[in-house]
Amino acid sequence: MYDITIIGGGIVGLATALRIKEQQPALKVLLLEKENEVAKHQTGHNSGVIHSGLYYKPGSLKAVNCIRGYQMLIDFCQKEGVAYDLCGKIVVATTEEQRPLLRNLFERGNQNGLTENRMISEGEMKEIEPHVKGLEGIWVPYTGIIDYKTVCEKYAENFQKFGGEVRFNEKVTDIKNRNTHSEVVTATGKVFETKLVVNCAGLYSDKVAQLTQPENINVRIIPFRGEYYKLRPEKHYLVKNLIYPVPDPNFPFLGVHFTRMIEGGVEAGPNAVFAFKREGYNKLDINVPEMLESLSWPGFQKVAMKYWRTGMGEYYRSFSKAAFTKALQGLIPEIQSDDLVPGGAGVRAQACDYDGGLLDDFSIIENKTAINVCNAPSPAATSSLSIGQTVSEKVLSRF
């Protein structure tokens, strides 16, 4: 019998596992991962950015966890020797209409305690990023780059040092609630008895949540794929570090940007398109039952109606390299189609409620037998140790 069984070996599941064992080493904690290694999905496909907390509504769980988690992550990496680089980024206003949005963003950063940010003129931007085009910007010195898969491997290593157990290739297929415990059943036929289930299943968090409670969960995970290009090596000089646009307040995704990677190279992107499969990293990846489930969810139908025009533009960019290039030229006019080679893609688990709300903040649904992390959007990787602390406090209050 385990005290706690955590489902999901992404960065949130691993951080939660580590935080529990750090505080209560005597508890028997198991982490189940359906793949053969950690960080195989969202965590292993993200852009590797250490976020500052600039964008998030002051006081929101996103803002609080990002700012607290940022320092926790830096401290952990210094202690464990994980490479990172606080290289800074610029956020660029390219039109007059974006200037007030940029100022609002700067003020939001101040409210979130980012007092070292500063507004910069066009000339100052050119000093930082010589090839960028814009009217003015924000210099964000807090932002950095890192490899989150390496971070996950260190979380897992430390969790196991504290006596935690990790089992790979164990896909959870059922959870049976008994009077005093739950039975977690996996595809291999194994049954793990546990006093408490902690669901950190990411792209399948809603599915696992439905196993933990008979009443309907009011959110569905809708998968959105973000596709990247990479700059050819001879064009790396065009981007020194990170260049971001002013986000569109009418759309929940950030827009294409440039990111230098910790292992070398520069990514350009991503777009944001509805994925026809929850783990659909390629354009032609389709899982018909999953696709129909997403399309039939009333909340997603409302989202599609609201954002159809923007969504069509994202799809057009997905299939048109020329359109993708044109979007990137808004920030760096010198970029040409030939400068770009296909990069990777990630899939974001976007929680959508029944009424068509795209959940922007973290969402944790609890019942007697389980704690379900049903929405952990970006910046979950930066915030991971803080989210892990929050979830672990909920867990430990029951023991």
N, C-alpha and C positions, 0 to 999 in steps of 0.2 A: 504493500500500500504506500503510495506517494502522498505527501502532503499537498503538493502543487504540481500540476502538469501544465506546461506552457506549450501552446501549439503555434509553431512558426519560427523558423530560424533566420528571419530577417533582422534588421538592426534594432527594431523595437522589441521583439521577442527576446533577443539576446541581452539587450540592456536591462530589460525587466528581470530576466533570470539572474543576471549578475548582481543587480541591486538587492534582490531578495537574499541571495546567499551571503553578500557582504554584511548584511544587517542581522541575519539569523542563520548562521552556518549549520545549525543543528537540524533545520528543516530539510526534509527529503524532497528535492526538486528535480523534475524531469523535463527536458525540452525535446519535443518531437518535431522533426523536419521531414517533409515528404521527398525532398531532393537528396542528392548524395553529398551535398556540401552546404555551407551557410551562404546567405546573401545571393541566392540564385536568381531572384526576380527583381522587385522594385529597387532594392538596395544596390544590387550589383549592376543595374542598368542606369543609375542616375548620373548626373553631370559632375558629381564630385565637388560641389561647392559648399564651403562653410558659410552659412548665411548669418547676417548680422542682426536681423529682426527689423529691418527698415520698413517692410511693406505692411506689417500686421497691425490690426486695430489695437491701440493701447489698452491694456488690461485683459485682452483676450487670452485664452489658453495658448494660442499660437505664439503671441508676443511673449508672454511670461515664460513659457517653456523654451522658446528659442533663445532668449537672452540669458536665462539661467543655464540652459543646456550648452550654449556656446562656450562659456567659461569651463564648464565641466569637461567638455570634449577636449579643449586645449590642454587642460591640466592632465587629463588621462593620456593624451598623446605624448606630452612631455615626459611623463612618468614611464610610459611603456616604449618610448623610442619610435613612435609612429610618425612618419614624415608628413609634414604639412607646410603650407606657405601662405602667410597672411599678406597676400600681394595687393589687396585692395581692388576696388572696381569703380567704374564711373557709370552713372545713370544719365542718359542723354535725352534732352528735349530737342527734337528735330523740327518741330513746327511751333508757330506762335500759340496755337491752341493747347499745346502741351506745357507751356510755361507755368500757368497756374497749377496744373496737376503736379508738376515737378516741385513747386514751392510747398504744396500740401504734403507731398511725400517727405520733403525735408523737415517740415514741422512734425510730422508723425514720427520720424526718426528721433527728433529731439525729445518728444514725449516718451519714447521708448528708451531714453537714456543714452542715445548715440551722439554724445556731445562733440566728438571729434570729426563728425561729418562736416563738410563745408560746401557751400555753393561755389561753383567755379565758372568762369567766363569761357567763351569760345577759345580764347587764346590759351587759357590755363588747361583746357581739355587737350589742346594740341600738344602741349608739353608732356602730358601723361600718355596720350594715345595719338601720335602724330597723324594717323590716317583717318581718324574719326571725323564725321561731319555733324555739327549740331549747333544750336544757338546758345545753350548753356547746359550745365550739368550739376550733378552732385558727386563729390569724391567721397567714397565710403572706404576708409582704411581698414575697417574690421574684417571685410570679406576675405576669404581664403579658399584654397583648393587642397584636396585630400583624396585618398583612395578609401572609400567606405568599406570595401570588401576586406581590406587589411584591418580596418578598425573592428569589423565583425569577428574576424579570426582571433583578434586579441581579446574581445569580449568573451568569446567561447572558451579560449584558453584559460582566462582568469576564472570564469564560472566553474570550469572543471577543477581548477586548483582548489577552489573552496568546497569541492565535493559534489558539485552538480553533475548531472548525467545528461548527455546528448545522444539521441538516437536518430540516425539518418535513414532514409528510404522507408519512412513510416508515415504514410498518408492516412489521415484520420477520415474514417468513413461513417462513424456513428458515435454518439455519446448517449449512454443510458444513465438516467438519473435514478439512483437508489435512495433509500431513506437517509443513509449516513455518508454516502459517497457517490461518485460517478464512475462509470466504466467507459474508458475511452478505447474504442475499437479501431484498429487500423487495417489497411488493405492486405497486410501480410497475415491477418488472422489473429494477431496478438491483442490481448485485452489488458489495459493498464488501469488499475484501480487507484483512484485519487480523491482526496477530500475537496479539492478546488481546481477548477479548470480556468486557465487564463488564455484567452483567444487573441493571438497576435498574428492572424493568418493573412493579413494584407489583402490581396486581390480576392481571397475567398473568406474574408472575415464575416461577411453577412451569412454565408452558407454555414459556417461553423457556429455562428450565433444562433441560427435557427435550430441547430442540433441541441443547443443547451437550454432552450426554453420553447415550450409548445406554442405559446402565443406568438402572433406574427410580429416580426421585426419591421419597423416602419422605414427602414432604409435599405437600398440596394446598392451594391458596388457596380458602378458603370465604368468599364475600362476605356481609357483614352490613351492612344499611342502617341508618343512624341518621337519624331524621326530627326536624326542629325546628319549633317554632312561634316566632313573634316577638311581643313585647308591642306593643300599640297605643301610638303615641307619647304619648298622654295618661296612660299607665300606666308610663312609663319611670321615674318617681320611686320605684317600688316596689323597684328594684334599683340600688344605687349602682355596684357593680363586679362581682365574681364570687362566687357562692354555690354551694357544692358539698355533696353528702351524704357521709356516711361510706360508703365502698364496701362492698358485700356480698362477704365473702371467699369465698363459695360460687359467685360468678358472675364471669366474666372481664371484664364491662363495668361502667362506672362508675355508671350510674344518672343520672336526669334532674337537670339543674342549670341555673343562670342565668349567662349570660355577656354582659357589655357588649362591644360590638364597637368596633373602632378607628375604623370609618367612621361610627359612630353606631348607635343602636338596641340592643335587648337580645334575645338568643336564649334560648329555653327548650327544654330537651331535652338530648340525644336519647334516644329509645328504642334498641333494638337488635334488629332482626329479620333473619332469613335472607332474602337477596335472591335472586330467581329469575333474575338476570342479573348478571354481574360488574360491569357499569357500569349497573346498574338503579337509577336515582335516583327513580323513581316506583313506586307500589304495583303498577301493572299492567304494569310492564316485565318481560317474560319472554323468555328465550332457552332453548328446550327442551333442546338438547344440553348447554348449560352447567349447567342445573338438574339434569338427570339425572346428569351427571357428579359434581356435588356430592353428590346424594342417594345415589349408589351407592358413594361412598367409605367404606370400613369405619370409618375414624376418625370421620367426621361422623355416621355412624349411632350410634356409641357416645356422641358428644357429645349428640345429639338425645335419646337414651334418658336420659342423666344430667340434662339441663336442660329436659326437656319441659314441666314445670310453669311454670318461669320463662319459657320461650319462649312459651308460650301467653299468659301475662300481657302480654308485650311485644307480641304480635300484637293482643291485645285493645285495648291502648292505641293501637296504630297505626290501628285503625279506629274507636275511640271517643274523641272529643274530651273527653267527660266523664271518662273514666278517666285520660286524659293530664292533665287539669286536676287531678284528685284527687291524682295523684302529685306534681304541682308544689306543691299546697297543703300537703304535708308540710313544705315549707321556708317558703313564704309563704302563710299561710291566706287572705289577702285576695284572692288571684288568683281570678278568675272565668273561666268559659269564654269569655264575650264579650270578655275582655281579650286573647285570643290570636287571631292571624291566621296562616295557614299560612306557614311559612318554607321553607328549603331542605332538602336531604338530602345526606348523604355516604355513601359505601360504603367500609367498612374491609376491607382485604385481611387476613383472619385465617388464618394458616397452621395447618393441622391435620395431625398425623402419623397414620400408619396405625393406631396403637393408641388413638387418641381423645384424644391430648393436644393442647390448644390452646396453641401455642407462645407463651409470654409474653415471651420474650427475642428479641433479634436473632439471625438465623440466616444464616450465610454458608457456601455450599457451593462448594468449589473443585475444579477438575481442571486438567489440563495446558493446556487452551486457553481456560478461562473462569473467571471469579469471579462467582458467582451470589448476589446479596443476596435470599434467599428469604423473609425475614420482617423487616420494619422497621416494627413497630407504633408507635402513639403511645407516647412522644413523639418520633417520628422527625423531625418538623418542627423542634422545638426543638433536637434533637440533630444536625441535618443536617450541620453542618460537622465535628462530631466523628466521625460515622459516615463522612463523606467522607474524613476524615483516616485513619481505620482502614482503609478500603477502598483508599485511594491508597497506603498503606504496603505493603499486600499486592501491589498492582499494581507499584509501583516496585521491589520486591524482585526482580522478574522481569526487570528491564532493567538 
